[in-house]
């Protein structure tokens, strides 16, 4: 069986899961979607994994544009939702339906935990040995399958009408900013503009990639907002969540 892995990973958590999947599948080829890439057609015989982070129970908005470059031919696919130890909510169903519009057929799915992009202490050290063992068992079942059948992912079909649970946190540049432009260049949402590297709130997806890439640590969410977010996440993310698998 052939495999393909696509991943959207602004801060590296989703890539860590995609790396595990690739290794388990004999170093299966991976293609990054965090930055725009080339058009890719996947044939009917390639089991394809779409790995993505969950933001407020939804897929990242840029995924809709990124998926336009990928086309399947009734190709079996596995959406892999990576979340920061809160919840996946409707994200698996949303990704499944988006993939199906691009010519794929959802045959399995999974939910994996990685450090929360806003407050990495939640989900720290994940995926751990227990997570990896469960993922290994799931992938072994897929590798052993002689054929695949469509599988419905969990979620509310009316997700598009629901308000996102994402925390609206917008990083800003402090006076220590040297104007290198790295944050603007690599922002997956194109939400950083101008010589002062200002964040455009209507475009920002609060992925924190700019914060994680800033070499001078001058790009941050304002302290009062960070504290409010921490207190909210502490209530929602402190209890350990386990991976889930759908076959």
N, C-alpha and C positions, 0 to 999 in steps of 0.2 A: 504494500500500500504506500502511496505517496502522501506527503504531508506539506502543508504550508501554514505559516504562523504570521499573523499581522498583529501589531501591538501599538497602542497609543499610551505613552507613559511619560508625562511631563516631569515627574520627580523620581522616576526609577522603580517605584513599587510594582507597577504592572509589568515592567520589563523583567523584574526578578522572577515573577511567575512564568512569564513567557520563556525565559531562559531554562527553567526547570522542565517545562514541557518539551522544548526543543531537544534537550539532552536525553530525556526519556524516550524520545522518538528518533534516536540515532542522529542527533545534530540536524534536525529538520530545519530547512531554510526559514529565516525570519525577515520580515520587512517592517520598518518603522513607519508609523502613520502620524507621529507627533508633528513632524514637518511635512509639507506636501511632497508627494513622490510621483513616480511615473505610473502610467496606466498599466494595469496588470490583469490578464485574463487567466482564470483558473479552470482547468478542465474537470470533467465529470468525475474522474477517478482520484481526485486529490482531497483528502480530508483536511479541511481548513479551519484553523482556530482564529477567532477574533478576540483578542485580549484587550480589555479597556478598564479604566477606573470608573468608579461610581461616584457621582457628585450629586448629593441630595436626592438619592434614589433614582437618578436618571443617567443616561449616557452623556458624555461631554458633547456640547453643541457642535464643535468642529468635526465630530465623527460623521455627520451628515454630508459634509463636503468631502472628507477623506474617502468615504465609501463610494463616491461617484467614480473614482478611478479604478475600482475593482469590479470585475464582472465574473459571474459563475455560469455554469451550464448545468443547472439542477445539481449543483455541487454540494455534497454533504458538508455541513459546518457545525462548529461547536463554539457558541459564545462563552467567553470566560470573564465573569464580572469580578473585579478586584476592588475590595472595599476596606475602609479604615476602621473596621471593628464596630460599625454601627448597624447598617442594614443595606441590602441590595434593593429592596422595594420592587419597583417595576422595571429596573434597568435590563434584566435578562430578556424580558419580553420585548422591550423596545429595541434592543440590539438584534434580537431574532427577527423581528419584523423588518427592520432596516436591511438586514442581510438578505432576507427573502426577496425584497424589492430589487436586489442586485443580482438575482439569479441563483441564490443558495437555498438549501433546504436544511433546516435545523434538525439534527439527529441526536444531540446531547447538549448538555450545558453544565457549567459549574460556577460556584462562588468561592473565592479565595480571599483570605485576609492579608493585608500588608499595612505598613505604618500609615497612619492618617496623614494626608499631605498638609493639612493645616496645623495639626498638633501631633507630630510623629511619636510621642510617648504612648499614644493609643495605637495598639497594633504593633508595638515595638518588637522586633525579633521575629516577626511573622513574614513569610511562612516558616514555621519551625519544623522540627523533625516529625511531629505528629501530622501536621498539614501535608508535608511532603509524602509521607507514607500513604495517606488517604488519596492524594493525587495520583501517586504511582498505581494504586489499585484501580482507580478509575481509568487511567490511560491503558492499563493492561487489558481491561475489558474492551476498550475501543480497538486496540490492536488485534484482539482475537476475533472480533466480529467478522462474520462472513458477508453480512449485508447490513444496511441501515434502514430504519423507518423514521418518518417524521415524528418529532417529539415537541409537544407544546410546552413552552416555558412559563413559569409562574409569573403572575403580575396582573394588574388591573388594566383591561383593554382601554379604559378611558384615561390612561396616564397623561395623554397630551393636554387634557383639560385641567389637570390637577396642578396646584402650585408646587413648585420645586421646594424641597426641604433644604436646599443648599444654603450655606451661610454666606451672605454678601460681603466678603472681605476683599478689599482692594489695596494691594501693596502700593507704597509710595517711596520715592527716592529721597534720601536725606541729603544734607549738605556735603556728606562725604562722597557722594556719587561723582565719579570721574568722567561720566559721559561716554563710556566705552561702547555702548550700544548693543552689548551682548543680549541684554534682556529684550530689547526691541526686535533683534534679529531672530531670536528663538522663541518668542511668545507664540504658542500654537493658535491663539485666537486673534493675533494681530491687534492687540489691545493697548500697546504702548507706543506713544507718538511724541514727536517733537524733541528739541534739544534738551529739555528738562525731564525727558523720559516719563511723561505723565501717563497714568492709567486711564483708559476710556471705560468708565463703569458699564456702559451698555454693551461692551464687547468682552470685558474680562469674565473669565469662567472660574476665577479664584482657585486655579490649579497650583499656584505657588511655584511654578517653574522659574519665574524671574528671581524669586527669593533664593531658591536653591542654587542658581547659577551665578549669582552676584559675587564677584571675586573680592569686593571690598565690604561685603555684608552691609551695604548701605541701602538696600531695598528691603523694606519690611512692611508688615501690616501695622498701623498705629497701635501703640501699647494698650489703650483702653479697649479697642476692638479685639485685640489678641486675648485679653483677660476675659472679656465677655464670651468669646468663642470657646475658650478653655473651660469655663464653668458650664457652658451648655454641653460641650462634648463629654465632660466628665460624667454627667448624668446619663448620657446615651451610649458611651463607648467603653466604660470601665469594665463591665462584665465580659468575659471572654466569649466570643462568637466562634462557631465551628464552620469549617467548609461544608458546602452542600453540593451534591452531584445529582444530575438528572439524566437518565438513560431511557 
